[in-house]
Amino acid sequence: MFNKVFKIFADFDGTITTQDVGESIFRRFGKKDLIDVIISDLLNDKISAKESWEMMCRAVDPVDKKTLDDFINNMEIDPTFRLFVDYCSANGMELFVLSDGFDYYINKIFEKENLSHIKVYSNRLSVSSSSRLVPSFPYLDANCLSSANCKRNHIISNSSEQDFTVFIGDGNSDKYTCQFCDFIFAKDDLLKFCEAERITYFPFKNFNDVKLKLEQLRVKKRLKKRHQANMKRREVYICE
């Protein structure tokens, strides 16, 4: 009955989790005053996302791995997210997590929550033999300054022109990315950005809100793709 294909792309920190895990880690284990300056510089476009992560890792003294892991294991996800995952699966909606955070904590949190089957694209983080945090950026793109993991590229690579693309996010790394999707669910800083830029969005508090609106879209007889998103995607194709 419903032949629309939806591709769902969700941010992780502060969207799936109840707090920004990456930022929490660096505030807990790093030099707080320096971390505050780095985050401020990122939000004011003085440095790129990649530069901010590298600087924050350098601002962390050698860390005890068990203490770090225990800190991560205390982080919680939105209690409505699991039901949203089930909803997507039941309705043939592919779900991708696009994070400008790190696999180190995302994998641990998803493993704890029995959600390791979800496809995740993120930056990478390891703890060296000298107990230092070492970041790497396999999905870096010079055109995606607000996200060291170029979320835009994952959206384009994992969807076609016929698919209806959905983005769910809350923060700085989502501002550029969301513009390439047909439907945007926004809260916090992303919501403020969409309002300031007059970008159409749906506000949400949790994934139940997203699920209810998606169901309305899914059963709608005539559903239009967002013209601005199509134009953005075409600009990328032309540049490539």
Phi and psi in degrees as a GROMACS rama.xvg file:
@    title "Ramachandran Plot"
@    xaxis  label "Phi"
@    yaxis  label "Psi"
@TYPE xy
-109.29  108.365  PHE-2
-102.939  13.581  ASN-3
-74.5248  141.752  LYS-4
-108.199  120.345  VAL-5
-107.46  134.915  PHE-6
-114.051  124.244  LYS-7
-106.677  127.231  ILE-8
-123.786  120.393  PHE-9
-123.398  137.795  ALA-10
-69.0957  164.447  ASP-11
-106.179  -65.5426  PHE-12
-66.1634  118.941  ASP-13
81.4966  -8.62984  GLY-14
-107.611  -58.9717  THR-15
-82.0405  -39.1679  ILE-16
-89.8309  158.331  THR-17
-77.5898  -13.8201  THR-18
-145.627  166.292  GLN-19
-75.6744  105.142  ASP-20
-67.1728  -46.1459  VAL-21
-57.7402  -50.0893  GLY-22
-62.3145  -38.7755  GLU-23
-62.8808  -40.3833  SER-24
-61.5918  -47.0301  ILE-25
-71.7146  -30.6606  PHE-26
-72.6199  -31.2652  ARG-27
-77.7261  -41.609  ARG-28
-106.016  -12.1894  PHE-29
-99.0711  179.841  GLY-30
-79.312  105.843  LYS-31
-54.9934  -46.1778  LYS-32
-61.7526  -40.4147  ASP-33
-69.3194  -40.0251  LEU-34
-60.4866  -41.7098  ILE-35
-59.8206  -42.3326  ASP-36
-65.5897  -43.2596  VAL-37
-62.4928  -45.3902  ILE-38
-64.336  -40.7757  ILE-39
-61.9209  -42.9737  SER-40
-64.0856  -37.5014  ASP-41
-64.6185  -48.1469  LEU-42
-66.8057  -23.294  LEU-43
-99.458  16.1148  ASN-44
59.3925  29.8158  ASP-45
-85.7804  -25.4633  LYS-46
-136.75  160.299  ILE-47
-82.8719  167.682  SER-48
-61.234  -42.5862  ALA-49
-59.9793  -46.6724  LYS-50
-60.8558  -39.1657  GLU-51
-64.8252  -43.0109  SER-52
-65.4103  -42.0564  TRP-53
-62.8039  -42.7516  GLU-54
-66.4532  -39.6503  MET-55
-68.3235  -37.1102  MET-56
-63.9919  -38.4761  CYS-57
-69.2614  -22.6662  ARG-58
-83.1284  1.52295  ALA-59
-105.051  124.604  VAL-60
-70.2061  166.504  ASP-61
-46.9965  131.202  PRO-62
-114.637  142.539  VAL-63
-76.8596  121.412  ASP-64
-61.6341  -40.1703  LYS-65
-64.7376  -40.6075  LYS-66
-63.4927  -40.655  THR-67
-63.5323  -46.0811  LEU-68
-64.3831  -39.617  ASP-69
-63.2181  -38.9532  ASP-70
-62.4732  -44.7695  PHE-71
-64.1853  -40.6888  ILE-72
-66.7003  -14.6629  ASN-73
-87.7558  -5.70538  ASN-74
-76.0747  145.568  MET-75
-119.404  152.3  GLU-76
-98.6264  160.933  ILE-77
-56.3211  122.921  ASP-78
-61.0568  -15.7281  PRO-79
-90.849  -4.76627  THR-80
-68.1577  -39.9605  PHE-81
-60.3685  -42.2998  ARG-82
-65.9679  -32.8086  LEU-83
-66.872  -40.6246  PHE-84
-59.4737  -44.2966  VAL-85
-63.4185  -39.9668  ASP-86
-61.6336  -46.6549  TYR-87
-60.3129  -44.8827  CYS-88
-62.9475  -43.0025  SER-89
-67.0112  -24.9201  ALA-90
-110.877  16.4955  ASN-91
66.7631  28.5523  GLY-92
-98.7036  115.338  MET-93
-69.3714  133.37  GLU-94
-115.367  128.152  LEU-95
-124.093  138.401  PHE-96
-101.318  122.949  VAL-97
-114.863  112.79  LEU-98
-126.306  138.717  SER-99
-90.7193  10.4303  ASP-100
-89.9441  -150.194  GLY-101
-126.069  144.486  PHE-102
-59.4142  -29.9476  ASP-103
-54.3844  -47.9474  TYR-104
-90.8964  -29.8525  TYR-105
-61.6008  -47.5259  ILE-106
-62.2364  -39.8424  ASN-107
-65.6666  -42.4577  LYS-108
-68.0084  -43.3865  ILE-109
-67.4577  -35.2381  PHE-110
-64.8575  -42.4987  GLU-111
-61.0688  -36.0332  LYS-112
-92.5332  6.26177  GLU-113
57.7204  42.9566  ASN-114
-123.408  24.8593  LEU-115
-67.3435  -12.1636  SER-116
-76.6599  -12.681  HIS-117
-72.904  135.788  ILE-118
-73.58  126.757  LYS-119
-125.44  134.478  VAL-120
-116.841  124.248  TYR-121
-155.456  174.787  SER-122
-74.7595  170.308  ASN-123
-117.982  148.214  ARG-124
-141.8  136.957  LEU-125
-133.724  161.812  SER-126
-106.679  118.839  VAL-127
-73.5898  172.243  SER-128
-63.8861  -21.0665  SER-129
-95.362  13.1169  SER-130
67.8486  27.26  SER-131
-99.2295  150.998  ARG-132
-82.0558  127.044  LEU-133
-122.331  110.389  VAL-134
-89.8007  154.504  PRO-135
-144.984  158.794  SER-136
-134.662  81.7338  PHE-137
-69.5428  -18.7212  PRO-138
-114.832  27.3415  TYR-139
-66.5802  139.381  LEU-140
-141.071  125.958  ASP-141
-59.5597  -19.8865  ALA-142
-86.2199  -4.2793  ASN-143
-115.826  74.0417  CYS-144
-70.4168  -28.6989  LEU-145
-82.9173  -3.1702  SER-146
-147.718  118.995  SER-147
-67.1844  -27.6866  ALA-148
-97.1939  105.865  ASN-149
-69.2094  94.9907  CYS-150
-62.9596  -35.2505  LYS-151
-53.0945  -45.968  ARG-152
-63.7433  -36.6573  ASN-153
-67.8624  -37.0911  HIS-154
-63.6347  -47.3536  ILE-155
-66.1407  -39.8073  ILE-156
-71.2257  -26.0875  SER-157
-108.646  18.4896  ASN-158
-147.994  157.15  SER-159
-111.414  174.347  SER-160
-65.7221  -22.8334  GLU-161
-83.3627  -20.8158  GLN-162
-74.384  149.533  ASP-163
-94.1716  118.252  PHE-164
-97.7575  139.253  THR-165
-126.713  131.216  VAL-166
-119.478  137.716  PHE-167
-126.733  117.325  ILE-168
-159.953  -179.362  GLY-169
-143.456  -11.6992  ASP-170
-135.449  -164.884  GLY-171
-60.0502  -41.2343  ASN-172
-71.8348  -7.39305  SER-173
-98.2823  -11.2688  ASP-174
-63.8018  -44.2957  LYS-175
-75.9103  -43.2445  TYR-176
-60.1467  -46.8288  THR-177
-59.7196  -24.3941  CYS-178
-69.2319  -10.0909  GLN-179
-95.88  5.60699  PHE-180
-114.184  155.104  CYS-181
-74.9899  -38.9878  ASP-182
-128.322  129.923  PHE-183
-118.859  127.311  ILE-184
-108.121  120.985  PHE-185
-131.88  147.382  ALA-186
-144.085  168.56  LYS-187
53.9362  -129.992  ASP-188
-64.6454  -33.4866  ASP-189
-67.6988  -38.033  LEU-190
-60.9876  -45.5484  LEU-191
-61.8333  -39.4881  LYS-192
-63.8944  -46.2623  PHE-193
-61.6137  -39.648  CYS-194
-65.5943  -43.7275  GLU-195
-65.4521  -35.8413  ALA-196
-93.9283  2.25946  GLU-197
56.5525  45.5555  ARG-198
-97.6963  129.469  ILE-199
-65.557  133.049  THR-200
-152.478  165.626  TYR-201
-111.927  125.049  PHE-202
-72.5193  149.141  PRO-203
-146.947  152.583  PHE-204
-107.598  -35.1411  LYS-205
-150.947  -178.609  ASN-206
-75.5276  -14.1729  PHE-207
-64.8271  -40.0633  ASN-208
-60.3487  -42.6244  ASP-209
-65.0342  -44.8628  VAL-210
-60.3778  -44.268  LYS-211
-62.992  -43.2749  LEU-212
-70.2548  -39.0935  LYS-213
-60.9152  -38.6972  LEU-214
-64.3187  -38.1639  GLU-215
-62.3739  -42.176  GLN-216
-67.9696  -38.6987  LEU-217
-62.9637  -36.5751  ARG-218
-94.6145  -3.25247  VAL-219
-67.1544  135.236  LYS-220
-68.4737  -46.4773  LYS-221
-119.187  109.58  ARG-222
-116.589  125.65  LEU-223
-100.825  142.182  LYS-224
-77.748  153.181  LYS-225
-78.0512  120.715  ARG-226
-58.1808  -43.1825  HIS-227
-63.1698  -34.3582  GLN-228
-66.9424  -41.9617  ALA-229
-61.2777  -41.9443  ASN-230
-64.1594  -40.7575  MET-231
-62.5288  -42.9318  LYS-232
-65.5418  -40.2353  ARG-233
-64.9047  -35.814  ARG-234
-59.3904  -39.8537  GLU-235
-66.8368  -43.2904  VAL-236
-60.8136  -41.5441  TYR-237
-65.489  -41.6974  ILE-238
-64.8172  -34.0751  CYS-239
